[in-house]
């Protein structure tokens, strides 16, 4: 992870320093509550939490995931109390709750109906703008899976919908003319559904 200073004219100064993160770092985000930097390490099966000052970084905190999860993408709930992580390898959406010790794994929900095959993998996830729903895609069986966030932030399956193509690598929740849509980029189909 590289640290840059943001100048008042919008340009970057630096890098001011580097901090190593785990192998196959796939995504990164800033914790809206603490300002800490989080990065998922697919091969190390962890999410790393780093805190930076202007000149240095503090020792990192490691959030282990369940064996075989392979954390790919993640998103914080708007209130910062929950962290949702899509597992590329276990094809699940994981819910981690903030505690005084950091985030603690609480549960996981399958993105595909059983049986999960070796060609299945978790790909992308997003929370709805109102924070009531979590959406996740799975490649292989090609689903967009919808979960409701229920009491305390846990997840309940609402439905699975065909992605409209092969290998739904990414999607976006969009609103056009007062209607909400999910636009799915299906990698192998070479189209957006």
N, C-alpha and C positions, 0 to 999 in steps of 0.2 A: 504494500500500500504506500503510495506516495502522498506527501503533504505539500499543498500549495497554499499560498496566501492569496486572497482575493482583493485586488486593488479597487479603489473607489471608481475607476473608469471601466471596471468589469474585466480587466485583463488579469492574468495569473502571474504570480511571482514565485519562483522556485524551480525545481522542488526544494523544499526546506528540509526534507529528510525522508527516509524510507523505513518501513516496518515490514518484515517478512510475514506472509500469511500462508495458509496451508496449500497443498497441491490441488490443482484444478479448481481454483477459486472461480465460482460461476456467477455470483451476484453479490452486490454490496448495497448497503443503505445506512442512513443515519437514524438512530433511535430518536423519535420525536420528543421523548420525555427527558432523556439525559444528554443527548447530543453525541453519544458514543457511536463509533463506526462499527458496523457489523459486516462480516463477510462469510459466505458459505464456502466450505471446502468439501467438494464432492468426494474426493478420494480419502481424505482424512476422516470423513463422516462426522464433522463438527461444524458448528457456527462459532466464529471467533468474534469477541467483543474487544475493541481497542478504544482507548481514550487518548486523545492528543492534546498537547499544549502547543504553544507556538513553536517551541524548539525541540520537543521530544515527545515520545509516546510513553505511557505508563505500561506496566506489564499487562499482557492480554489475559482475558478470561475466556475459557473454552467451554462451550455448551455442547456436551456430547449428545449425539442423536442415537436412537435405538440401532442395534446392529443391522447393517445392510440397508439403511435408509438412503444414504447418498443425497444430502441436502442440495437442492438445485436453486430454487428461487424462494424468496420469503417476503412477507409483508407484515408490518406492525399494524395492530388495530389503532384507530384514531386516538383512543385514550391512552395508548401505549401499554395497556395492561396485558395484551396477548401478542404473541408472535406466531404466525402461521407459515409453515414450511412445506413445500412440495418435495417429496422424496423421489428422486429420479429412479433409483434402483428398486425400492420397495413399492412404488406406485401408490403412495398414500399421501394424504394431507395431514400434517402433524400440527397439534395445538400445544404451544408452550405458554405457560402463565408466568407473569412477573412475580417474583418474591423478593424478600430482602437479600437473598443470595444471588439474584439475577433471574434468568428465565429457567423454569423447570418444566420438563416434558410432562404433559397431562394425558394426551390421547392421540389416536390416529384413526382416520377413516379411509377405507379403500376407494381408489378412483375408478377401478374396473370391477365388474362382477367377477366372481371366482369362476374358473381358475385363471390366475394371472399367468401369462405365458412369458417365455424368455425374450420375446420381441416387444413386450410392453414396457413402457417407462413413463414416469411423470415428467411433465414439461413446464407448464406455466401456471401461475395462479394470480388472482386479483380479488380484492374485497370490493363489494359494491360501495358506491359513494356514501350511502347512508349507514354502512357498516353492518347491515343485517344479514348479508349473504357472502359466502366465499365461493369462488368459481375456480376450477382447476381442470387442466387438460391432461389427457394421457395418450401417448403415442402407442401404436400397435393395434389396440382395439378401437382407438380413435374416438374417445368420448370427451365431452365437456360435462363435468360433474358439478352439480349445484348443491351446496350445503347451506342450511340456516345456522346462524350463530345463535345458540340457545343460552339458557341461564348460565351465567358466569363465563361465557365465551366459548364453551364447547361446541362441537359441530354435529349437526343432524342431517343425514342424507335427505335431499328433496327429490332430485331426479338426475338421470344420466341422459344426455342427448347426443346423438351422432354428430360428429364435428363437421360433416358435410364434405369430407375428403380424407386423404391419407396423411398421417403424421402432423397433427395439430401442434406445431411448435410454439406458436404464440397466438394470443388473442387480445382484443381490447374491448372494454365495456364502453360503449359510446351512446350519446343521446343526440338525436336529430329530430328537429321539429316536434319536440315534446314526447318522443317515443324512445324507449331504451332498446339497444341492440347489442349483440355480441358479434364482433367481426373476427373470424378465425382464419389465421394464416396456415393453410395446410401445405406443408413443405413438399411432399412428394406429388401432390396434385397440381402444384404450381398455380394455386388460386386462393382467393379469400372468399370464404363462405359466410 
